[in-house]
Amino acid sequence: MSFCQLPPELLRPIFSHLPTSESEWCQSLRACALTCKAFVSPAQAYIFHTVGLSSESTARILLAKLESVPHIRTLVKRLPLGEIHRPWIQDSEALPDILRLLSPFVVSLDIHQRRRKHESPRFDFSSLSGLKYLEEILLREEDMRRPETTKYGDAALPSFLNHFPKLRAITLDAWVSNKTIDSKKPIAGPIFQLERLDVWCCCDALLLDWLTPALPMLRKLQFSYGAPSTYVINFIIKAGQSLQDLEIRGLGSQASNSVDLQALMTSVRTCASDLCSLNLVITGELPGHRPIQVVVQCLLHLGAHARLQHLTIEIFQYYCPVDGNPWDELQDLLVETRFPALRSVEFRVLLHSHSIPVPVEPYIAALPRLVKRGLLYVCHETRL
């Protein structure tokens, strides 16, 4: 096979499966450099879109590859970093050189930090501040110690995020409870404006309060529901008419209640008047309400919305028998004049990986008026 016919599925092994022995690097990397410079087309750039690091040793190997293959540097857009077994990111010798090579090109950063000792700081990574063009960041935090509320207020996350003035999207999965603001250490407000915010789990009240001023231009908000719903309501109010896409996960969970749900949906009606897409993820039941009734309650509290075009409903299959009046109530709400701009209703039946999917026909048959209007789409979706 000639080099010009080299298929793209062989380009990744050329780069990522090189020998790790230092004595063999030079010859292999020269071959890699020649091949990649000549035969990585713009259409094949996705192959090198993401490079991940989990230790100092993997950082040294990546640095050698990047120095030998300059062309690859321009193709790397996403950098996942894992600090799972021991701290290494802040004191790494190879990482600053990697960032120097990749800084103009990397726009997305993922960090997964697992802390096992009390003295391990949260996201104390000033060494990453050179990524000035960063637009997206995902922060996942695991605290293997006994979870406790920080005593004086931990400003590590706000301080870290303020290294990146061009941030437009943040995803948070941070379990540490952090409620007390330390007045002795004032925190500078966010220097960026977000367009997307996804909060999977965040017990860090200080961080959520701190983020609020960065949301006037927020277009997409995804939030896992908790009690009270104060923060998501504040976010919706702050985003106002900029908010186009809202996803609320965990409705019907033990953390939610009818009063919070009413306040939440009222804020959507009164503040997010230009909302186009609403996704309701039901993970349980409210007292006295089956999951499909939780959806009905959400829509009743929403009242009416002139701009809503797309509604997505996600319910786990074992929570969702197809019988009874709630399905008729759901149809009544959706075919009335409450939502004049509605163009689609997507019903996702969620499964665990080991589950056997039930047929979708009963769900379709339960909502005949939506089918008649061409609004309904039903599908299965597997969740691990």
Protein Blocks (a to p, Z undefined) as FASTA:
>chain_A
ZZklocfklmmmmmmmccfbfklmmmmmmmmmmmmmmmmcfklmmmmmpccdfbfklmmm
mmmmmmmmmmlmmmpmbdcdddfkbcfklmpmklmmmmmmmmmmmmbdcdddddfbfklc
ghiafklmmmmmbfbdcdddddfbdcdddfkopaklmmmmmmmmkbcbdcdddfbdcfbc
cfklccdddfbdcfbdcdfbdcblklmmmmmmmmmmpfbdcddddddfklmmmmmmmnmm
mlmbdcdehihiakbcfklmmmmmmmmmmmmmmbfbdcdddfbdcehiafklmmmmmmmm
nopafklmbdcddddfklmccedjklmmmmmmmmmmklmmbcbdcddddddfkbccddfk
lmmmmmmmlmmnopaccdddddZZ
